[in-house]
Structures are given as C-alpha cells and as structure tokens.
Amino acid sequence: MKTCYKFLAGVTLLTGMLCAETEQGPLTIDLHDALARARKYGLQVQDARLASALAREDVKQAKAARLPSVNAFNQFIYTEGNGTPSGVFVPADGVHIYNEQAQMHEELLSIVRHGELRAAEAAEAAARAKVEIAARGLTATVVQDYYALVVAQRKVTNAQASLTDAEKFLDITQKQEKGGEVAHVDTIKAQIQLQQRQRDLQDAQVAVDKAKIGLAVLMFPQLRDDFTLVDDLDKMTIIAPMPEVAAAAKSTSPDILAAQESLRAASLGVNVARYGYLPSFSMDFFYGISANQFAVRSTDVEDTGRSNAPNYVVPSRRNLGYQGQVTLNIPLWNWGATHSKVVQADLKRQQAELDLTLAQRTLESNLETAYKEAQAAQAQLASLKSSLDLSADNLRLTLLRYQAGEATALEVVDAQTTLAQARNAVSDGLARYAQAQANLQILTGNL
C-alpha cells in the first residue's frame, strides 16, 4: 500500500514538474505585460508596499491608544519581618503582599485630542502615494529597457540588411574583376566592407543579449532569456495638447500627493507637540486581590491584626474587591523640553512646505522637458524616414553608376555606410519618440 502511495506521489510530482516546464516555455511579451511582471517582482515597489503596511499599522495603534486598555497586574512583595505584622518597611501592609488585579486605564482627554490619529492617517496616505511613486519609477525603467531591447532587435535586422548589401557589392566587384572592368583593389575594398558588416552584426546580437538580461532582471524572479518582445514602434500615437497633459499630470501626481500628505502630517505634528503644555487626565479601575494572603478571604485576621473592624473581632476578611482612581497631571517645568519639541515640529512643517514646493516645481520641469522631447522626436521622424528613403535610393543609383564605370568603390562603400546609419537612426528616432510619449503617460498616470 505504501509503495502505491509513493508511486502516486511520484506521478503527481512529475506532472507538476512537467506543468512547470510548460509554463516556463518561450514567451512573447508586450509593454503592458512587461510592466505587470515588473510590478509583481520589482523590489522597489515591494519595499514601498511594506512601508505603506507599516504606516497602516501606525494608524491602528493610534486608534487603539484612544481606547481603554485592560491589563492583568500580578505581583508578590516580600518584606523582611521585624516582629510586627507590617514588617521592616513602613509602607508595607505585611510581610507578604499579593497583588492580582485586572486594571483598566483610559486617558480621558484623548477623546478630544485627534492629532496623533490624524497625523498617522496622513503618514499612511503619504506612504500609499510613495507606492505609486515607486511604481512609476519602475515603469520608467522598464519602458527604457523595453525599447532599448526593441531597438537592439531592429538593429540586428538592420545589420543583416547591411550585410546583404555588402555581400551583393562583393559579388559585383568579383564579377567585374573577372571581366577586367575593375581593379583588384575594388574587390579588396568590398571584402573589407563585408568583414566590417559581419562584425557589426555580431555586435548587434551582443547588444540584444545584454538588453535582454537588463530587462529580464526586472520582469522575472529568476534570470531567463527565452522571450521575445512585441515591436510596437510603428504604432505610436500623436501626443495630446500641452494644457491637457499638464492638467492630468498635476491631478494625478503621486509626488505632489505624498508631499501634501507629509505636510499635513507635519502640521498635525505641531499640534501634537503642543499637547505637552496641557494637563493629562486619566482614570484607572482595579479589580482583584491586594492582600497578605493569596485568597479570596483571609482567615488569620486575629493572628495578623489586619482588619478594619475594631479589636480584631471579625472572623475573616474579604480580599476580593475593586478600586478606582482619577489622576490629573499638570505640567509645570521640564527645562524647555516641550518648547523645544514644538519648535522642532514647526521646523519639520517648514521643511515639508519646501518639499511640496520642490515637488511642484520638479513636476513642472519634468513635464515641460518630456513634452518638448516628445515634440522634437515626433517632428524628426518624418525627416529620418525621408533620409532613409534617400539613402536607399542613393545606394541603388551609386551601384548602377559603379556598374556603368561612372562611380568608384569608395562611393559605393560610403553609400552603404550612409544607408546603415540611416536605418539605425530611424530605429533610434522611433524609440526616442516612444520613450518620450511613455514618459508623458507616466507623468499623467496613464501607464
């Protein structure tokens, strides 16, 4: 029977391993999938979420501090005897004292003092905003690495096209050399150009591998490179007008929200610090035993003489009971410590105001910079594509002129180099516009 169980367990484990291998197969990932994976495994976001969870617990503790607390007080006191019922120390009730009490404590003025709770709630709101700040920072990194890999993949394709052009030119020079139409130096030049294009292709492939590693670290819990990205560079949309983008950015900025909540918490901190000038008013209620015997009733009254009745005539004493007390504590002098705390809290409030101003100015600066970058990248796309078309036409015409004996091999090589650069420039231009557009979407909370 045990063998059967082991066999079934082995089959189950093997099935699980096969399923895991199936799930770990090659992946095709678009930008939104990459962002979702990065937010799931990103350490920055996880750290910010932990900070938010810690702030949430601070709120719970601030709420609990305003409610009555109940404690179990357990104590045994032994006093050296001196032949009397009370022992050596005057305040002692006896040689043995047992305290077993339930204590309820409430700070009565906390009912009307809301500063601590509101400050904790503001700190929690700021921590939640910082989660979004971390998420947006991670988004910007993922977008940058995503399009770096997309461009690297495009440049591999460009390098292959340039290699094909070099092979074609080498074939032309070899044929013309055999026909005695060109010198051997043209073939050598074509061979040099071919070797350079082969090295370019190798470098482009290495760039893809490095870009994959950089992105995979963000997207997966363990490093892997068996994935491909969706190339969406040709699907870029037109950017929205600046007033619309600015309004959306200011209304959704987590940096400003975090700074505002931090300022609110700092302002409430000033009020909390001023509580030190005010009296504290508390109430305590005790119920239990505080006696010389650990018992509900003491039976040795005549031996100890501990009784409220005259002449020790009571046969026993009831120990279980209650006691209540109200305490009013008025602060008089603490060498300026309270004043220093108020000044310190006010300085923190001023610092929070500066942080809010800095966050607002930084947002305006980043927004203006990102928008101008997107405008410039968008304006240059048409020019880059036109240059690509012209470069391709220039190479075609130069090859025809070379075959007709009207152009040199150097001109052909120069035309090939110009075309290779134009291809890469278009890829870089598309990626630049995609990243600039993504930066605007991040600032407006749309990505």
MIPA-967442 format. One record per residue (C-alpha): x, y, z; residue number from 1. Coordinates in pm, whole numbers, plus 50000, padded with zeros to 5 digits. Layout:
BEGIN
<c1 X; c2 Y; c3 Z; pos NUM>
...
end
This chain:
BEGIN
<c1 50000; c2 50000; c3 50000; pos 1>
<c1 50287; c2 50235; c3 50089; pos 2>
<c1 50453; c2 50156; c3 49756; pos 3>
<c1 50133; c2 50253; c3 49577; pos 4>
<c1 50120; c2 50585; c3 49764; pos 5>
<c1 50484; c2 50654; c3 49676; pos 6>
<c1 50417; c2 50578; c3 49309; pos 7>
<c1 50116; c2 50813; c3 49302; pos 8>
<c1 50317; c2 51082; c3 49479; pos 9>
<c1 50594; c2 51040; c3 49223; pos 10>
<c1 50348; c2 51068; c3 48935; pos 11>
<c1 50198; c2 51382; c3 49091; pos 12>
<c1 50542; c2 51538; c3 49137; pos 13>
<c1 50643; c2 51454; c3 48780; pos 14>
<c1 50317; c2 51601; c3 48649; pos 15>
<c1 50381; c2 51919; c3 48846; pos 16>
<c1 50733; c2 51943; c3 48705; pos 17>
<c1 50606; c2 51895; c3 48351; pos 18>
<c1 50342; c2 52164; c3 48405; pos 19>
<c1 50606; c2 52399; c3 48544; pos 20>
<c1 50827; c2 52335; c3 48240; pos 21>
<c1 50532; c2 52407; c3 48013; pos 22>
<c1 50468; c2 52736; c3 48190; pos 23>
<c1 50833; c2 52826; c3 48157; pos 24>
<c1 50835; c2 52797; c3 47779; pos 25>
<c1 50930; c2 53081; c3 47541; pos 26>
<c1 50721; c2 53394; c3 47596; pos 27>
<c1 50605; c2 53678; c3 47375; pos 28>
<c1 50574; c2 53992; c3 47588; pos 29>
<c1 50428; c2 54331; c3 47508; pos 30>
<c1 50489; c2 54651; c3 47705; pos 31>
<c1 50189; c2 54614; c3 47936; pos 32>
<c1 50281; c2 54254; c3 48016; pos 33>
<c1 50638; c2 54363; c3 48091; pos 34>
<c1 50511; c2 54635; c3 48325; pos 35>
<c1 50280; c2 54393; c3 48505; pos 36>
<c1 50561; c2 54144; c3 48558; pos 37>
<c1 50799; c2 54414; c3 48681; pos 38>
<c1 50545; c2 54548; c3 48931; pos 39>
<c1 50491; c2 54195; c3 49061; pos 40>
<c1 50858; c2 54122; c3 49118; pos 41>
<c1 51004; c2 54473; c3 49149; pos 42>
<c1 51186; c2 54515; c3 49480; pos 43>
<c1 51133; c2 54893; c3 49485; pos 44>
<c1 50756; c2 54854; c3 49474; pos 45>
<c1 50760; c2 54576; c3 49732; pos 46>
<c1 50968; c2 54794; c3 49965; pos 47>
<c1 50722; c2 55083; c3 49924; pos 48>
<c1 50430; c2 54850; c3 49991; pos 49>
<c1 50594; c2 54733; c3 50312; pos 50>
<c1 50637; c2 55096; c3 50418; pos 51>
<c1 50268; c2 55154; c3 50347; pos 52>
<c1 50175; c2 54847; c3 50551; pos 53>
<c1 50388; c2 54976; c3 50840; pos 54>
<c1 50210; c2 55312; c3 50824; pos 55>
<c1 49874; c2 55132; c3 50826; pos 56>
<c1 49973; c2 54960; c3 51150; pos 57>
<c1 50066; c2 55300; c3 51297; pos 58>
<c1 49709; c2 55414; c3 51229; pos 59>
<c1 49572; c2 55106; c3 51405; pos 60>
<c1 49796; c2 55173; c3 51704; pos 61>
<c1 49689; c2 55540; c3 51716; pos 62>
<c1 49324; c2 55434; c3 51717; pos 63>
<c1 49388; c2 55177; c3 51990; pos 64>
<c1 49568; c2 55436; c3 52205; pos 65>
<c1 49245; c2 55636; c3 52229; pos 66>
<c1 49050; c2 55341; c3 52370; pos 67>
<c1 49057; c2 55196; c3 52725; pos 68>
<c1 49325; c2 54936; c3 52788; pos 69>
<c1 49298; c2 54636; c3 53020; pos 70>
<c1 49598; c2 54472; c3 53186; pos 71>
<c1 49647; c2 54186; c3 53428; pos 72>
<c1 49862; c2 54304; c3 53719; pos 73>
<c1 50041; c2 54020; c3 53904; pos 74>
<c1 50282; c2 54094; c3 54188; pos 75>
<c1 50426; c2 53937; c3 54502; pos 76>
<c1 50610; c2 54153; c3 54757; pos 77>
<c1 50817; c2 54008; c3 55039; pos 78>
<c1 50925; c2 54238; c3 55322; pos 79>
<c1 51172; c2 54147; c3 55594; pos 80>
<c1 50993; c2 54080; c3 55920; pos 81>
<c1 51061; c2 54268; c3 56243; pos 82>
<c1 50820; c2 54104; c3 56486; pos 83>
<c1 50522; c2 54316; c3 56377; pos 84>
<c1 50251; c2 54241; c3 56119; pos 85>
<c1 50375; c2 54514; c3 55881; pos 86>
<c1 50742; c2 54414; c3 55857; pos 87>
<c1 51050; c2 54635; c3 55834; pos 88>
<c1 50931; c2 54884; c3 55573; pos 89>
<c1 50670; c2 55130; c3 55692; pos 90>
<c1 50454; c2 55145; c3 55375; pos 91>
<c1 50421; c2 54767; c3 55361; pos 92>
<c1 50089; c2 54613; c3 55468; pos 93>
<c1 50259; c2 54296; c3 55580; pos 94>
<c1 50550; c2 54065; c3 55532; pos 95>
<c1 50374; c2 53903; c3 55236; pos 96>
<c1 50171; c2 54105; c3 54986; pos 97>
<c1 49988; c2 53952; c3 54689; pos 98>
<c1 49857; c2 54174; c3 54407; pos 99>
<c1 49641; c2 54002; c3 54148; pos 100>
<c1 49431; c2 54265; c3 53972; pos 101>
<c1 49272; c2 54349; c3 53642; pos 102>
<c1 49346; c2 54712; c3 53556; pos 103>
<c1 49154; c2 54928; c3 53309; pos 104>
<c1 49320; c2 55255; c3 53208; pos 105>
<c1 49183; c2 55538; c3 52995; pos 106>
<c1 49334; c2 55874; c3 52906; pos 107>
<c1 49013; c2 56080; c3 52913; pos 108>
<c1 49144; c2 56379; c3 52715; pos 109>
<c1 49236; c2 56152; c3 52423; pos 110>
<c1 48869; c2 56158; c3 52330; pos 111>
<c1 48901; c2 56520; c3 52219; pos 112>
<c1 49264; c2 56506; c3 52102; pos 113>
<c1 49273; c2 56379; c3 51744; pos 114>
<c1 49621; c2 56497; c3 51644; pos 115>
<c1 49805; c2 56167; c3 51679; pos 116>
<c1 49543; c2 55970; c3 51484; pos 117>
<c1 49514; c2 56226; c3 51205; pos 118>
<c1 49892; c2 56256; c3 51178; pos 119>
<c1 49916; c2 55876; c3 51147; pos 120>
<c1 49644; c2 55875; c3 50879; pos 121>
<c1 49828; c2 56147; c3 50686; pos 122>
<c1 50151; c2 55948; c3 50710; pos 123>
<c1 49969; c2 55641; c3 50578; pos 124>
<c1 49832; c2 55840; c3 50283; pos 125>
<c1 50183; c2 55967; c3 50208; pos 126>
<c1 50315; c2 55609; c3 50222; pos 127>
<c1 50045; c2 55494; c3 49978; pos 128>
<c1 50142; c2 55775; c3 49741; pos 129>
<c1 50505; c2 55665; c3 49765; pos 130>
<c1 50399; c2 55320; c3 49645; pos 131>
<c1 50274; c2 55487; c3 49328; pos 132>
<c1 50596; c2 55689; c3 49308; pos 133>
<c1 50798; c2 55367; c3 49323; pos 134>
<c1 50569; c2 55205; c3 49066; pos 135>
<c1 50611; c2 55499; c3 48827; pos 136>
<c1 50987; c2 55497; c3 48873; pos 137>
<c1 50993; c2 55127; c3 48796; pos 138>
<c1 50767; c2 55188; c3 48495; pos 139>
<c1 51012; c2 55444; c3 48356; pos 140>
<c1 51300; c2 55196; c3 48394; pos 141>
<c1 51105; c2 54914; c3 48231; pos 142>
<c1 50999; c2 55137; c3 47939; pos 143>
<c1 51358; c2 55244; c3 47883; pos 144>
<c1 51488; c2 54886; c3 47892; pos 145>
<c1 51196; c2 54759; c3 47683; pos 146>
<c1 51257; c2 54995; c3 47394; pos 147>
<c1 51633; c2 54952; c3 47427; pos 148>
<c1 51578; c2 54583; c3 47355; pos 149>
<c1 51330; c2 54655; c3 47074; pos 150>
<c1 51582; c2 54889; c3 46909; pos 151>
<c1 51860; c2 54633; c3 46960; pos 152>
<c1 51645; c2 54374; c3 46782; pos 153>
<c1 51579; c2 54618; c3 46498; pos 154>
<c1 51948; c2 54692; c3 46468; pos 155>
<c1 52014; c2 54320; c3 46425; pos 156>
<c1 51774; c2 54328; c3 46130; pos 157>
<c1 51943; c2 54643; c3 46001; pos 158>
<c1 52285; c2 54481; c3 46036; pos 159>
<c1 52164; c2 54177; c3 45841; pos 160>
<c1 52033; c2 54405; c3 45565; pos 161>
<c1 52367; c2 54591; c3 45555; pos 162>
<c1 52549; c2 54258; c3 45542; pos 163>
<c1 52335; c2 54157; c3 45247; pos 164>
<c1 52424; c2 54485; c3 45072; pos 165>
<c1 52795; c2 54420; c3 45137; pos 166>
<c1 52771; c2 54064; c3 45001; pos 167>
<c1 52594; c2 54194; c3 44693; pos 168>
<c1 52863; c2 54456; c3 44633; pos 169>
<c1 53141; c2 54197; c3 44680; pos 170>
<c1 52974; c2 53974; c3 44424; pos 171>
<c1 52956; c2 54266; c3 44177; pos 172>
<c1 53323; c2 54357; c3 44223; pos 173>
<c1 53437; c2 53994; c3 44183; pos 174>
<c1 53241; c2 53955; c3 43863; pos 175>
<c1 53367; c2 54283; c3 43721; pos 176>
<c1 53724; c2 54199; c3 43820; pos 177>
<c1 53699; c2 53872; c3 43631; pos 178>
<c1 53574; c2 54066; c3 43332; pos 179>
<c1 53865; c2 54306; c3 43361; pos 180>
<c1 53639; c2 54601; c3 43420; pos 181>
<c1 53771; c2 54699; c3 43767; pos 182>
<c1 54094; c2 54663; c3 43956; pos 183>
<c1 54154; c2 54408; c3 44232; pos 184>
<c1 54160; c2 54691; c3 44486; pos 185>
<c1 53782; c2 54728; c3 44448; pos 186>
<c1 53735; c2 54365; c3 44547; pos 187>
<c1 53960; c2 54416; c3 44848; pos 188>
<c1 53758; c2 54721; c3 44947; pos 189>
<c1 53436; c2 54521; c3 44917; pos 190>
<c1 53585; c2 54241; c3 45127; pos 191>
<c1 53686; c2 54485; c3 45400; pos 192>
<c1 53337; c2 54630; c3 45395; pos 193>
<c1 53185; c2 54279; c3 45421; pos 194>
<c1 53401; c2 54191; c3 45722; pos 195>
<c1 53301; c2 54514; c3 45893; pos 196>
<c1 52934; c2 54437; c3 45839; pos 197>
<c1 52986; c2 54089; c3 45984; pos 198>
<c1 53138; c2 54244; c3 46296; pos 199>
<c1 52851; c2 54492; c3 46314; pos 200>
<c1 52605; c2 54203; c3 46309; pos 201>
<c1 52791; c2 54029; c3 46590; pos 202>
<c1 52795; c2 54347; c3 46797; pos 203>
<c1 52423; c2 54398; c3 46736; pos 204>
<c1 52349; c2 54046; c3 46856; pos 205>
<c1 52557; c2 54100; c3 47170; pos 206>
<c1 52364; c2 54422; c3 47234; pos 207>
<c1 52039; c2 54223; c3 47216; pos 208>
<c1 52168; c2 53967; c3 47465; pos 209>
<c1 52278; c2 54240; c3 47709; pos 210>
<c1 51949; c2 54427; c3 47676; pos 211>
<c1 51759; c2 54103; c3 47741; pos 212>
<c1 51948; c2 54049; c3 48064; pos 213>
<c1 51875; c2 54404; c3 48181; pos 214>
<c1 51502; c2 54365; c3 48117; pos 215>
<c1 51476; c2 54007; c3 48242; pos 216>
<c1 51611; c2 54111; c3 48583; pos 217>
<c1 51310; c2 54339; c3 48620; pos 218>
<c1 51045; c2 54102; c3 48483; pos 219>
<c1 51126; c2 53760; c3 48628; pos 220>
<c1 51207; c2 53623; c3 48974; pos 221>
<c1 51489; c2 53422; c3 48815; pos 222>
<c1 51706; c2 53524; c3 48521; pos 223>
<c1 51589; c2 53392; c3 48183; pos 224>
<c1 51623; c2 53500; c3 47821; pos 225>
<c1 51373; c2 53277; c3 47637; pos 226>
<c1 51136; c2 53559; c3 47548; pos 227>
<c1 51071; c2 53799; c3 47263; pos 228>
<c1 50919; c2 54145; c3 47269; pos 229>
<c1 50636; c2 54287; c3 47064; pos 230>
<c1 50772; c2 54566; c3 46843; pos 231>
<c1 50515; c2 54847; c3 46862; pos 232>
<c1 50738; c2 55132; c3 46746; pos 233>
<c1 50534; c2 55178; c3 46430; pos 234>
<c1 50211; c2 55219; c3 46629; pos 235>
<c1 50291; c2 55541; c3 46814; pos 236>
<c1 50008; c2 55792; c3 46851; pos 237>
<c1 50005; c2 56171; c3 46841; pos 238>
<c1 50070; c2 56343; c3 47173; pos 239>
<c1 49787; c2 56539; c3 47336; pos 240>
<c1 49794; c2 56922; c3 47369; pos 241>
<c1 50012; c2 57059; c3 47648; pos 242>
<c1 49728; c2 57208; c3 47862; pos 243>
<c1 49550; c2 56874; c3 47868; pos 244>
<c1 49868; c2 56687; c3 47960; pos 245>
<c1 49959; c2 56940; c3 48231; pos 246>
<c1 49615; c2 56921; c3 48391; pos 247>
<c1 49624; c2 56542; c3 48400; pos 248>
<c1 49979; c2 56536; c3 48539; pos 249>
<c1 49902; c2 56777; c3 48824; pos 250>
<c1 49583; c2 56599; c3 48924; pos 251>
<c1 49741; c2 56252; c3 48935; pos 252>
<c1 50095; c2 56325; c3 49054; pos 253>
<c1 50185; c2 56094; c3 49345; pos 254>
<c1 50488; c2 56312; c3 49424; pos 255>
<c1 50266; c2 56611; c3 49496; pos 256>
<c1 50015; c2 56396; c3 49684; pos 257>
<c1 50290; c2 56248; c3 49902; pos 258>
<c1 50432; c2 56594; c3 49969; pos 259>
<c1 50086; c2 56730; c3 50058; pos 260>
<c1 50015; c2 56444; c3 50298; pos 261>
<c1 50361; c2 56479; c3 50452; pos 262>
<c1 50290; c2 56849; c3 50505; pos 263>
<c1 49955; c2 56765; c3 50666; pos 264>
<c1 50124; c2 56514; c3 50896; pos 265>
<c1 50393; c2 56770; c3 50988; pos 266>
<c1 50130; c2 57037; c3 51062; pos 267>
<c1 49943; c2 56796; c3 51287; pos 268>
<c1 50275; c2 56711; c3 51449; pos 269>
<c1 50295; c2 57071; c3 51572; pos 270>
<c1 49958; c2 57030; c3 51744; pos 271>
<c1 50067; c2 56700; c3 51897; pos 272>
<c1 50384; c2 56862; c3 52031; pos 273>
<c1 50175; c2 57137; c3 52193; pos 274>
<c1 49984; c2 56873; c3 52387; pos 275>
<c1 50286; c2 56873; c3 52615; pos 276>
<c1 50171; c2 57207; c3 52756; pos 277>
<c1 49830; c2 57066; c3 52853; pos 278>
<c1 49735; c2 56856; c3 53155; pos 279>
<c1 49672; c2 56486; c3 53128; pos 280>
<c1 49358; c2 56345; c3 53284; pos 281>
<c1 49332; c2 55969; c3 53327; pos 282>
<c1 49111; c2 55716; c3 53500; pos 283>
<c1 49211; c2 55374; c3 53635; pos 284>
<c1 48990; c2 55098; c3 53767; pos 285>
<c1 49130; c2 54798; c3 53956; pos 286>
<c1 48954; c2 54476; c3 54047; pos 287>
<c1 49122; c2 54184; c3 54220; pos 288>
<c1 49328; c2 54099; c3 54527; pos 289>
<c1 49579; c2 54309; c3 54720; pos 290>
<c1 49624; c2 54124; c3 55046; pos 291>
<c1 49865; c2 53940; c3 55273; pos 292>
<c1 49718; c2 53606; c3 55170; pos 293>
<c1 49663; c2 53479; c3 54817; pos 294>
<c1 49298; c2 53401; c3 54884; pos 295>
<c1 48954; c2 53548; c3 54832; pos 296>
<c1 48910; c2 53563; c3 55209; pos 297>
<c1 49176; c2 53586; c3 55482; pos 298>
<c1 49122; c2 53362; c3 55786; pos 299>
<c1 49415; c2 53469; c3 56002; pos 300>
<c1 49282; c2 53810; c3 56097; pos 301>
<c1 49344; c2 53769; c3 56470; pos 302>
<c1 49699; c2 53646; c3 56412; pos 303>
<c1 49800; c2 53933; c3 56187; pos 304>
<c1 49577; c2 54202; c3 56327; pos 305>
<c1 49499; c2 54322; c3 55977; pos 306>
<c1 49132; c2 54420; c3 55985; pos 307>
<c1 48917; c2 54727; c3 55955; pos 308>
<c1 48700; c2 54613; c3 56241; pos 309>
<c1 48789; c2 54728; c3 56595; pos 310>
<c1 48955; c2 54494; c3 56841; pos 311>
<c1 49011; c2 54241; c3 56565; pos 312>
<c1 48677; c2 54074; c3 56626; pos 313>
<c1 48598; c2 53975; c3 56268; pos 314>
<c1 48650; c2 53605; c3 56192; pos 315>
<c1 48774; c2 53668; c3 55836; pos 316>
<c1 48841; c2 53939; c3 55582; pos 317>
<c1 48722; c2 53962; c3 55219; pos 318>
<c1 49020; c2 54035; c3 54990; pos 319>
<c1 48848; c2 54044; c3 54650; pos 320>
<c1 48729; c2 54392; c3 54558; pos 321>
<c1 48770; c2 54698; c3 54341; pos 322>
<c1 48932; c2 55037; c3 54349; pos 323>
<c1 48906; c2 55340; c3 54122; pos 324>
<c1 49127; c2 55643; c3 54084; pos 325>
<c1 49134; c2 55959; c3 53876; pos 326>
<c1 49461; c2 56136; c3 53806; pos 327>
<c1 49514; c2 56494; c3 53687; pos 328>
<c1 49875; c2 56560; c3 53590; pos 329>
<c1 49961; c2 56927; c3 53531; pos 330>
<c1 50299; c2 57001; c3 53368; pos 331>
<c1 50488; c2 57280; c3 53541; pos 332>
<c1 50855; c2 57275; c3 53441; pos 333>
<c1 51073; c2 57049; c3 53224; pos 334>
<c1 51362; c2 57279; c3 53134; pos 335>
<c1 51214; c2 57382; c3 52799; pos 336>
<c1 51184; c2 57031; c3 52656; pos 337>
<c1 50822; c2 57085; c3 52548; pos 338>
<c1 50905; c2 57417; c3 52384; pos 339>
<c1 51194; c2 57252; c3 52200; pos 340>
<c1 50962; c2 56978; c3 52073; pos 341>
<c1 50716; c2 57240; c3 51945; pos 342>
<c1 50996; c2 57431; c3 51769; pos 343>
<c1 51128; c2 57106; c3 51622; pos 344>
<c1 50782; c2 57010; c3 51495; pos 345>
<c1 50739; c2 57354; c3 51337; pos 346>
<c1 51076; c2 57320; c3 51161; pos 347>
<c1 50960; c2 56985; c3 51021; pos 348>
<c1 50646; c2 57158; c3 50895; pos 349>
<c1 50854; c2 57424; c3 50720; pos 350>
<c1 51069; c2 57152; c3 50567; pos 351>
<c1 50755; c2 56975; c3 50443; pos 352>
<c1 50638; c2 57301; c3 50283; pos 353>
<c1 50969; c2 57329; c3 50098; pos 354>
<c1 50938; c2 56966; c3 49988; pos 355>
<c1 50591; c2 57037; c3 49849; pos 356>
<c1 50716; c2 57342; c3 49659; pos 357>
<c1 51009; c2 57140; c3 49524; pos 358>
<c1 50775; c2 56859; c3 49415; pos 359>
<c1 50552; c2 57105; c3 49230; pos 360>
<c1 50846; c2 57271; c3 49054; pos 361>
<c1 51003; c2 56935; c3 48970; pos 362>
<c1 50678; c2 56816; c3 48815; pos 363>
<c1 50650; c2 57130; c3 48605; pos 364>
<c1 51011; c2 57094; c3 48491; pos 365>
<c1 50980; c2 56723; c3 48411; pos 366>
<c1 50653; c2 56780; c3 48229; pos 367>
<c1 50790; c2 57063; c3 48016; pos 368>
<c1 51106; c2 56867; c3 47937; pos 369>
<c1 50919; c2 56549; c3 47847; pos 370>
<c1 50671; c2 56735; c3 47629; pos 371>
<c1 50941; c2 56921; c3 47435; pos 372>
<c1 51133; c2 56595; c3 47393; pos 373>
<c1 50822; c2 56426; c3 47256; pos 374>
<c1 50757; c2 56718; c3 47018; pos 375>
<c1 51115; c2 56712; c3 46890; pos 376>
<c1 51115; c2 56335; c3 46846; pos 377>
<c1 50783; c2 56345; c3 46665; pos 378>
<c1 50897; c2 56626; c3 46437; pos 379>
<c1 51216; c2 56440; c3 46342; pos 380>
<c1 51050; c2 56111; c3 46248; pos 381>
<c1 50940; c2 56229; c3 45906; pos 382>
<c1 51288; c2 56367; c3 45835; pos 383>
<c1 51457; c2 56044; c3 45948; pos 384>
<c1 51230; c2 55831; c3 45728; pos 385>
<c1 51290; c2 56062; c3 45434; pos 386>
<c1 51666; c2 56031; c3 45489; pos 387>
<c1 51629; c2 55653; c3 45491; pos 388>
<c1 51445; c2 55657; c3 45159; pos 389>
<c1 51704; c2 55892; c3 45011; pos 390>
<c1 51992; c2 55677; c3 45139; pos 391>
<c1 51840; c2 55363; c3 44989; pos 392>
<c1 51788; c2 55539; c3 44655; pos 393>
<c1 52142; c2 55681; c3 44672; pos 394>
<c1 52290; c2 55331; c3 44716; pos 395>
<c1 52083; c2 55196; c3 44429; pos 396>
<c1 52193; c2 55474; c3 44194; pos 397>
<c1 52555; c2 55453; c3 44309; pos 398>
<c1 52562; c2 55079; c3 44235; pos 399>
<c1 52421; c2 55142; c3 43889; pos 400>
<c1 52684; c2 55410; c3 43828; pos 401>
<c1 52955; c2 55177; c3 43956; pos 402>
<c1 52845; c2 54900; c3 43724; pos 403>
<c1 52847; c2 55154; c3 43442; pos 404>
<c1 53201; c2 55260; c3 43534; pos 405>
<c1 53095; c2 55607; c3 43648; pos 406>
<c1 53147; c2 55563; c3 44027; pos 407>
<c1 53425; c2 55428; c3 44245; pos 408>
<c1 53413; c2 55151; c3 44502; pos 409>
<c1 53470; c2 55410; c3 44772; pos 410>
<c1 53149; c2 55586; c3 44673; pos 411>
<c1 52957; c2 55259; c3 44696; pos 412>
<c1 53101; c2 55183; c3 45038; pos 413>
<c1 53018; c2 55535; c3 45153; pos 414>
<c1 52660; c2 55495; c3 45026; pos 415>
<c1 52629; c2 55162; c3 45211; pos 416>
<c1 52755; c2 55320; c3 45534; pos 417>
<c1 52512; c2 55609; c3 45493; pos 418>
<c1 52222; c2 55366; c3 45446; pos 419>
<c1 52324; c2 55161; c3 45751; pos 420>
<c1 52338; c2 55475; c3 45962; pos 421>
<c1 52000; c2 55591; c3 45829; pos 422>
<c1 51839; c2 55259; c3 45919; pos 423>
<c1 51970; c2 55275; c3 46273; pos 424>
<c1 51878; c2 55643; c3 46301; pos 425>
<c1 51514; c2 55566; c3 46217; pos 426>
<c1 51509; c2 55292; c3 46482; pos 427>
<c1 51664; c2 55526; c3 46739; pos 428>
<c1 51421; c2 55802; c3 46644; pos 429>
<c1 51119; c2 55576; c3 46684; pos 430>
<c1 51246; c2 55457; c3 47023; pos 431>
<c1 51314; c2 55815; c3 47131; pos 432>
<c1 50957; c2 55915; c3 47048; pos 433>
<c1 50815; c2 55604; c3 47215; pos 434>
<c1 51008; c2 55671; c3 47534; pos 435>
<c1 50914; c2 56041; c3 47534; pos 436>
<c1 50549; c2 55952; c3 47485; pos 437>
<c1 50572; c2 55690; c3 47760; pos 438>
<c1 50727; c2 55946; c3 47995; pos 439>
<c1 50428; c2 56174; c3 47935; pos 440>
<c1 50192; c2 55884; c3 48004; pos 441>
<c1 50378; c2 55808; c3 48326; pos 442>
<c1 50350; c2 56170; c3 48439; pos 443>
<c1 49978; c2 56172; c3 48365; pos 444>
<c1 49917; c2 55833; c3 48528; pos 445>
<c1 49811; c2 55662; c3 48205; pos 446>
<c1 50086; c2 55399; c3 48204; pos 447>
end
